[in-house]
Amino acid sequence: MHFNAIVVETDINEYTANVFFADPETNPDEPSVLMFSLPIDFEGGNYYFEINDQSQGTYGNLEAVNLTRNSIAIRLSDEAVAEFGNEDLREVQVAFEIDDALYQSVLETMKRIFDGFGVLKVS
């Protein structure tokens, strides 16, 4: 799955850290979405990710998350692919164009979400 994110948002509050990539314009009825979250108030909690909607969301189960200045690519585990029942979701790539301040926020939030899980690579 590949898409260009028109919307990129980050949010860190007392309960969660979240990063959201979406394209609500290409197909408004079924927008492309990639979202990551980590519960901050739950020590030892696992990260959550979602592709398009909650039916394709799970805790953990990512083999790799590669973040660059203009894109993010993830590779799902065999377990996640089987759970979602869609081999096309094994690898998800999202391109985006954002300013430096928002990229810094994405970078810091992604580091917080994936700290200690060994899947995030930044290049």
PyMOL commands that place a pseudoatom at each C-alpha (Angstrom):
pseudoatom trace, name=CA, resn=MET, resi=1, chain=A, elem=C, hetatm=0, pos=[0.000, 0.000, 0.000]
pseudoatom trace, name=CA, resn=HIS, resi=2, chain=A, elem=C, hetatm=0, pos=[1.296, 3.449, -0.939]
pseudoatom trace, name=CA, resn=PHE, resi=3, chain=A, elem=C, hetatm=0, pos=[-0.200, 6.904, -0.509]
pseudoatom trace, name=CA, resn=ASN, resi=4, chain=A, elem=C, hetatm=0, pos=[0.685, 10.577, -0.203]
pseudoatom trace, name=CA, resn=ALA, resi=5, chain=A, elem=C, hetatm=0, pos=[-0.318, 12.076, 3.142]
pseudoatom trace, name=CA, resn=ILE, resi=6, chain=A, elem=C, hetatm=0, pos=[-1.998, 15.425, 2.818]
pseudoatom trace, name=CA, resn=VAL, resi=7, chain=A, elem=C, hetatm=0, pos=[-2.616, 15.564, 6.562]
pseudoatom trace, name=CA, resn=VAL, resi=8, chain=A, elem=C, hetatm=0, pos=[0.188, 14.918, 9.064]
pseudoatom trace, name=CA, resn=GLU, resi=9, chain=A, elem=C, hetatm=0, pos=[-0.472, 15.524, 12.757]
pseudoatom trace, name=CA, resn=THR, resi=10, chain=A, elem=C, hetatm=0, pos=[1.194, 14.793, 16.071]
pseudoatom trace, name=CA, resn=ASP, resi=11, chain=A, elem=C, hetatm=0, pos=[-0.207, 14.959, 19.560]
pseudoatom trace, name=CA, resn=ILE, resi=12, chain=A, elem=C, hetatm=0, pos=[1.346, 14.255, 22.934]
pseudoatom trace, name=CA, resn=ASN, resi=13, chain=A, elem=C, hetatm=0, pos=[-0.797, 14.705, 25.995]
pseudoatom trace, name=CA, resn=GLU, resi=14, chain=A, elem=C, hetatm=0, pos=[-0.783, 13.239, 29.494]
pseudoatom trace, name=CA, resn=TYR, resi=15, chain=A, elem=C, hetatm=0, pos=[-2.351, 9.999, 28.247]
pseudoatom trace, name=CA, resn=THR, resi=16, chain=A, elem=C, hetatm=0, pos=[-0.999, 9.225, 24.772]
pseudoatom trace, name=CA, resn=ALA, resi=17, chain=A, elem=C, hetatm=0, pos=[1.557, 10.046, 22.101]
pseudoatom trace, name=CA, resn=ASN, resi=18, chain=A, elem=C, hetatm=0, pos=[0.071, 9.966, 18.579]
pseudoatom trace, name=CA, resn=VAL, resi=19, chain=A, elem=C, hetatm=0, pos=[1.222, 10.440, 14.984]
pseudoatom trace, name=CA, resn=PHE, resi=20, chain=A, elem=C, hetatm=0, pos=[-1.294, 10.501, 12.136]
pseudoatom trace, name=CA, resn=PHE, resi=21, chain=A, elem=C, hetatm=0, pos=[-0.765, 10.410, 8.350]
pseudoatom trace, name=CA, resn=ALA, resi=22, chain=A, elem=C, hetatm=0, pos=[-3.795, 10.620, 6.052]
pseudoatom trace, name=CA, resn=ASP, resi=23, chain=A, elem=C, hetatm=0, pos=[-5.050, 11.271, 2.553]
pseudoatom trace, name=CA, resn=PRO, resi=24, chain=A, elem=C, hetatm=0, pos=[-8.725, 12.221, 2.903]
pseudoatom trace, name=CA, resn=GLU, resi=25, chain=A, elem=C, hetatm=0, pos=[-8.950, 13.687, -0.602]
pseudoatom trace, name=CA, resn=THR, resi=26, chain=A, elem=C, hetatm=0, pos=[-8.118, 10.886, -3.074]
pseudoatom trace, name=CA, resn=ASN, resi=27, chain=A, elem=C, hetatm=0, pos=[-10.944, 8.651, -1.827]
pseudoatom trace, name=CA, resn=PRO, resi=28, chain=A, elem=C, hetatm=0, pos=[-13.079, 10.559, 0.702]
pseudoatom trace, name=CA, resn=ASP, resi=29, chain=A, elem=C, hetatm=0, pos=[-15.334, 7.549, 1.364]
pseudoatom trace, name=CA, resn=GLU, resi=30, chain=A, elem=C, hetatm=0, pos=[-12.367, 5.352, 2.338]
pseudoatom trace, name=CA, resn=PRO, resi=31, chain=A, elem=C, hetatm=0, pos=[-9.412, 7.610, 3.145]
pseudoatom trace, name=CA, resn=SER, resi=32, chain=A, elem=C, hetatm=0, pos=[-5.912, 6.180, 3.411]
pseudoatom trace, name=CA, resn=VAL, resi=33, chain=A, elem=C, hetatm=0, pos=[-4.648, 6.459, 6.989]
pseudoatom trace, name=CA, resn=LEU, resi=34, chain=A, elem=C, hetatm=0, pos=[-1.594, 5.353, 8.944]
pseudoatom trace, name=CA, resn=MET, resi=35, chain=A, elem=C, hetatm=0, pos=[-1.674, 6.081, 12.673]
pseudoatom trace, name=CA, resn=PHE, resi=36, chain=A, elem=C, hetatm=0, pos=[0.618, 5.264, 15.598]
pseudoatom trace, name=CA, resn=SER, resi=37, chain=A, elem=C, hetatm=0, pos=[-0.116, 5.626, 19.301]
pseudoatom trace, name=CA, resn=LEU, resi=38, chain=A, elem=C, hetatm=0, pos=[1.424, 4.805, 22.656]
pseudoatom trace, name=CA, resn=PRO, resi=39, chain=A, elem=C, hetatm=0, pos=[-0.383, 4.991, 25.999]
pseudoatom trace, name=CA, resn=ILE, resi=40, chain=A, elem=C, hetatm=0, pos=[1.819, 7.132, 28.245]
pseudoatom trace, name=CA, resn=ASP, resi=41, chain=A, elem=C, hetatm=0, pos=[-0.081, 6.525, 31.464]
pseudoatom trace, name=CA, resn=PHE, resi=42, chain=A, elem=C, hetatm=0, pos=[0.267, 2.734, 31.208]
pseudoatom trace, name=CA, resn=GLU, resi=43, chain=A, elem=C, hetatm=0, pos=[3.789, 1.679, 32.127]
pseudoatom trace, name=CA, resn=GLY, resi=44, chain=A, elem=C, hetatm=0, pos=[5.058, -1.181, 30.000]
pseudoatom trace, name=CA, resn=GLY, resi=45, chain=A, elem=C, hetatm=0, pos=[2.353, -0.661, 27.391]
pseudoatom trace, name=CA, resn=ASN, resi=46, chain=A, elem=C, hetatm=0, pos=[2.891, -1.551, 23.759]
pseudoatom trace, name=CA, resn=TYR, resi=47, chain=A, elem=C, hetatm=0, pos=[2.537, 0.776, 20.779]
pseudoatom trace, name=CA, resn=TYR, resi=48, chain=A, elem=C, hetatm=0, pos=[-0.601, 0.608, 18.647]
pseudoatom trace, name=CA, resn=PHE, resi=49, chain=A, elem=C, hetatm=0, pos=[-0.845, 1.170, 14.911]
pseudoatom trace, name=CA, resn=GLU, resi=50, chain=A, elem=C, hetatm=0, pos=[-3.741, 1.340, 12.542]
pseudoatom trace, name=CA, resn=ILE, resi=51, chain=A, elem=C, hetatm=0, pos=[-4.015, 1.210, 8.759]
pseudoatom trace, name=CA, resn=ASN, resi=52, chain=A, elem=C, hetatm=0, pos=[-7.174, 2.856, 7.392]
pseudoatom trace, name=CA, resn=ASP, resi=53, chain=A, elem=C, hetatm=0, pos=[-9.501, 1.866, 10.280]
pseudoatom trace, name=CA, resn=GLN, resi=54, chain=A, elem=C, hetatm=0, pos=[-9.690, -0.051, 13.564]
pseudoatom trace, name=CA, resn=SER, resi=55, chain=A, elem=C, hetatm=0, pos=[-10.316, -3.362, 11.807]
pseudoatom trace, name=CA, resn=GLN, resi=56, chain=A, elem=C, hetatm=0, pos=[-6.696, -3.112, 10.635]
pseudoatom trace, name=CA, resn=GLY, resi=57, chain=A, elem=C, hetatm=0, pos=[-5.182, -2.032, 13.920]
pseudoatom trace, name=CA, resn=THR, resi=58, chain=A, elem=C, hetatm=0, pos=[-3.173, -3.944, 16.506]
pseudoatom trace, name=CA, resn=TYR, resi=59, chain=A, elem=C, hetatm=0, pos=[-0.641, -3.595, 19.308]
pseudoatom trace, name=CA, resn=GLY, resi=60, chain=A, elem=C, hetatm=0, pos=[2.973, -4.341, 18.392]
pseudoatom trace, name=CA, resn=ASN, resi=61, chain=A, elem=C, hetatm=0, pos=[3.526, -6.581, 15.356]
pseudoatom trace, name=CA, resn=LEU, resi=62, chain=A, elem=C, hetatm=0, pos=[5.749, -4.290, 13.294]
pseudoatom trace, name=CA, resn=GLU, resi=63, chain=A, elem=C, hetatm=0, pos=[9.052, -5.633, 12.011]
pseudoatom trace, name=CA, resn=ALA, resi=64, chain=A, elem=C, hetatm=0, pos=[10.375, -2.258, 10.853]
pseudoatom trace, name=CA, resn=VAL, resi=65, chain=A, elem=C, hetatm=0, pos=[9.502, 1.443, 10.802]
pseudoatom trace, name=CA, resn=ASN, resi=66, chain=A, elem=C, hetatm=0, pos=[11.714, 3.564, 8.527]
pseudoatom trace, name=CA, resn=LEU, resi=67, chain=A, elem=C, hetatm=0, pos=[11.319, 7.330, 8.801]
pseudoatom trace, name=CA, resn=THR, resi=68, chain=A, elem=C, hetatm=0, pos=[12.959, 9.806, 6.440]
pseudoatom trace, name=CA, resn=ARG, resi=69, chain=A, elem=C, hetatm=0, pos=[12.440, 13.541, 5.986]
pseudoatom trace, name=CA, resn=ASN, resi=70, chain=A, elem=C, hetatm=0, pos=[9.751, 12.938, 3.332]
pseudoatom trace, name=CA, resn=SER, resi=71, chain=A, elem=C, hetatm=0, pos=[8.378, 9.459, 3.996]
pseudoatom trace, name=CA, resn=ILE, resi=72, chain=A, elem=C, hetatm=0, pos=[7.606, 6.644, 6.349]
pseudoatom trace, name=CA, resn=ALA, resi=73, chain=A, elem=C, hetatm=0, pos=[7.596, 2.953, 5.510]
pseudoatom trace, name=CA, resn=ILE, resi=74, chain=A, elem=C, hetatm=0, pos=[6.483, 0.107, 7.766]
pseudoatom trace, name=CA, resn=ARG, resi=75, chain=A, elem=C, hetatm=0, pos=[6.747, -3.661, 7.454]
pseudoatom trace, name=CA, resn=LEU, resi=76, chain=A, elem=C, hetatm=0, pos=[4.207, -5.773, 9.313]
pseudoatom trace, name=CA, resn=SER, resi=77, chain=A, elem=C, hetatm=0, pos=[4.893, -9.080, 10.997]
pseudoatom trace, name=CA, resn=ASP, resi=78, chain=A, elem=C, hetatm=0, pos=[3.407, -12.293, 9.593]
pseudoatom trace, name=CA, resn=GLU, resi=79, chain=A, elem=C, hetatm=0, pos=[0.995, -12.299, 12.552]
pseudoatom trace, name=CA, resn=ALA, resi=80, chain=A, elem=C, hetatm=0, pos=[-0.363, -8.830, 11.692]
pseudoatom trace, name=CA, resn=VAL, resi=81, chain=A, elem=C, hetatm=0, pos=[-0.763, -9.712, 8.008]
pseudoatom trace, name=CA, resn=ALA, resi=82, chain=A, elem=C, hetatm=0, pos=[-2.653, -12.873, 8.956]
pseudoatom trace, name=CA, resn=GLU, resi=83, chain=A, elem=C, hetatm=0, pos=[-4.821, -10.953, 11.456]
pseudoatom trace, name=CA, resn=PHE, resi=84, chain=A, elem=C, hetatm=0, pos=[-5.719, -8.317, 8.850]
pseudoatom trace, name=CA, resn=GLY, resi=85, chain=A, elem=C, hetatm=0, pos=[-6.156, -10.916, 6.092]
pseudoatom trace, name=CA, resn=ASN, resi=86, chain=A, elem=C, hetatm=0, pos=[-4.562, -8.667, 3.501]
pseudoatom trace, name=CA, resn=GLU, resi=87, chain=A, elem=C, hetatm=0, pos=[-1.101, -9.401, 2.066]
pseudoatom trace, name=CA, resn=ASP, resi=88, chain=A, elem=C, hetatm=0, pos=[-1.144, -5.950, 0.378]
pseudoatom trace, name=CA, resn=LEU, resi=89, chain=A, elem=C, hetatm=0, pos=[-0.682, -4.420, 3.835]
pseudoatom trace, name=CA, resn=ARG, resi=90, chain=A, elem=C, hetatm=0, pos=[2.606, -6.237, 4.556]
pseudoatom trace, name=CA, resn=GLU, resi=91, chain=A, elem=C, hetatm=0, pos=[4.427, -3.045, 3.560]
pseudoatom trace, name=CA, resn=VAL, resi=92, chain=A, elem=C, hetatm=0, pos=[2.932, 0.429, 3.794]
pseudoatom trace, name=CA, resn=GLN, resi=93, chain=A, elem=C, hetatm=0, pos=[4.700, 3.468, 2.373]
pseudoatom trace, name=CA, resn=VAL, resi=94, chain=A, elem=C, hetatm=0, pos=[3.573, 7.034, 2.901]
pseudoatom trace, name=CA, resn=ALA, resi=95, chain=A, elem=C, hetatm=0, pos=[5.109, 10.107, 1.301]
pseudoatom trace, name=CA, resn=PHE, resi=96, chain=A, elem=C, hetatm=0, pos=[4.582, 13.570, 2.782]
pseudoatom trace, name=CA, resn=GLU, resi=97, chain=A, elem=C, hetatm=0, pos=[5.719, 17.181, 2.469]
pseudoatom trace, name=CA, resn=ILE, resi=98, chain=A, elem=C, hetatm=0, pos=[5.810, 19.059, 5.766]
pseudoatom trace, name=CA, resn=ASP, resi=99, chain=A, elem=C, hetatm=0, pos=[7.749, 21.970, 7.218]
pseudoatom trace, name=CA, resn=ASP, resi=100, chain=A, elem=C, hetatm=0, pos=[10.761, 21.495, 9.487]
pseudoatom trace, name=CA, resn=ALA, resi=101, chain=A, elem=C, hetatm=0, pos=[8.875, 22.205, 12.710]
pseudoatom trace, name=CA, resn=LEU, resi=102, chain=A, elem=C, hetatm=0, pos=[6.236, 19.562, 11.997]
pseudoatom trace, name=CA, resn=TYR, resi=103, chain=A, elem=C, hetatm=0, pos=[8.895, 17.067, 10.894]
pseudoatom trace, name=CA, resn=GLN, resi=104, chain=A, elem=C, hetatm=0, pos=[10.736, 17.635, 14.178]
pseudoatom trace, name=CA, resn=SER, resi=105, chain=A, elem=C, hetatm=0, pos=[7.495, 16.970, 16.048]
pseudoatom trace, name=CA, resn=VAL, resi=106, chain=A, elem=C, hetatm=0, pos=[6.896, 13.783, 14.020]
pseudoatom trace, name=CA, resn=LEU, resi=107, chain=A, elem=C, hetatm=0, pos=[10.469, 12.637, 14.695]
pseudoatom trace, name=CA, resn=GLU, resi=108, chain=A, elem=C, hetatm=0, pos=[10.315, 13.282, 18.442]
pseudoatom trace, name=CA, resn=THR, resi=109, chain=A, elem=C, hetatm=0, pos=[6.886, 11.679, 18.797]
pseudoatom trace, name=CA, resn=MET, resi=110, chain=A, elem=C, hetatm=0, pos=[7.883, 8.609, 16.761]
pseudoatom trace, name=CA, resn=LYS, resi=111, chain=A, elem=C, hetatm=0, pos=[10.985, 8.194, 18.914]
pseudoatom trace, name=CA, resn=ARG, resi=112, chain=A, elem=C, hetatm=0, pos=[8.795, 8.342, 22.014]
pseudoatom trace, name=CA, resn=ILE, resi=113, chain=A, elem=C, hetatm=0, pos=[6.282, 5.830, 20.645]
pseudoatom trace, name=CA, resn=PHE, resi=114, chain=A, elem=C, hetatm=0, pos=[8.906, 3.303, 19.565]
pseudoatom trace, name=CA, resn=ASP, resi=115, chain=A, elem=C, hetatm=0, pos=[11.453, 3.787, 22.380]
pseudoatom trace, name=CA, resn=GLY, resi=116, chain=A, elem=C, hetatm=0, pos=[12.670, 0.394, 23.541]
pseudoatom trace, name=CA, resn=PHE, resi=117, chain=A, elem=C, hetatm=0, pos=[10.964, -1.631, 20.787]
pseudoatom trace, name=CA, resn=GLY, resi=118, chain=A, elem=C, hetatm=0, pos=[13.908, -1.707, 18.357]
pseudoatom trace, name=CA, resn=VAL, resi=119, chain=A, elem=C, hetatm=0, pos=[11.872, -1.187, 15.179]
pseudoatom trace, name=CA, resn=LEU, resi=120, chain=A, elem=C, hetatm=0, pos=[12.378, 2.526, 14.376]
pseudoatom trace, name=CA, resn=LYS, resi=121, chain=A, elem=C, hetatm=0, pos=[15.137, 3.534, 11.967]
pseudoatom trace, name=CA, resn=VAL, resi=122, chain=A, elem=C, hetatm=0, pos=[15.596, 7.201, 11.073]
pseudoatom trace, name=CA, resn=SER, resi=123, chain=A, elem=C, hetatm=0, pos=[17.596, 8.177, 8.000]
for i in range(1, 123): cmd.bond("trace and resi %d" % i, "trace and resi %d" % (i + 1))
show_as sticks, trace
zoom trace
